[in-house]
C-alpha cells in the first residue's frame, strides 16, 4: 500500500481525511481526492495537529485504522 497523508478537504478544516500525497512534496495545497472520495482542494494536516478523533469515518472504512502515513518509516528494526 502506498503511503498516505493526513489532509483537510477544504473548506472543512474540522474533519481530517487520508489521501495520496501530491507529486510536488513542497505543495501546501493541491487538487486531489481523499480515500473516501471527496474531490477538491486538499491541504496538509501538519504532524502537531493530527488528531485521530477527527478522522473521517468513511476514510477509516476505506484505508483502515492505521495506514502507513508518510514520514512514519521507523527504519531498520
N, C-alpha and C positions, 0 to 999 in steps of 0.2 A: 504494500500500500504506500502511496506517496505521502510525504509529509504534508500536513495541513497547517493553516494558520488560523488564529482567532481573529474575527473581524466583526465590525458593525456593518449592517446593511443600512446605509443612510436613507432617510434622515433619522432612523431609530438608533439611538445610542444607549438604549437600556438593555436590549436582548443581544447576547453575543452568539455568533454563528461560527461554524467551521467552513473553511474554503481552501482551495488550492492557491498557493501564493502566486503573485504576479511574476512575469518573466523578468521584469526590472526590479531587482531587490531594493532599489532606493525609492521606489514609489510609495508615497504615503496613502494615496487613494488611487483606485483603479476600477475600471469596468469589469465586472465578473459575476460569478454566480456562487451561491452558498450550497452547502451539502443538501439543504432542504429545498433548493430550487428557486430561491429568490434571486432575480437578476437585476443588476443595477450597480450603482457606485458602492464600493466597499472601502472601508478604512481599517487599518491595523488596530488591534487592541494591544497596547503595549503590555509587557510582562507584569508590571506592577498593578495593572488594572484588570487582569484576567480574573474572572470570578465564575467558578463552575456553577454557582447557584443561579447565575443569569443566563445559562446556556439554553439555547432554543431546544425544546423537546424533540422537534422533528429532526434536527441535526444529530441529536443523540441516537435517534432511531436509525438514521442513515449511516452514521460513521461509527457509533459505539460510544462507550463512556470514557475511554482513554485512548484517543487517536494519537499517533506519533506526531506531536507538534514540532514544527521547525525550531531547531535550537535545543531540542531535548536530548540530543545524542550524548550518551554518557561515556562514550569512548570505550576502550578495551576494559573489560570487567575481569 
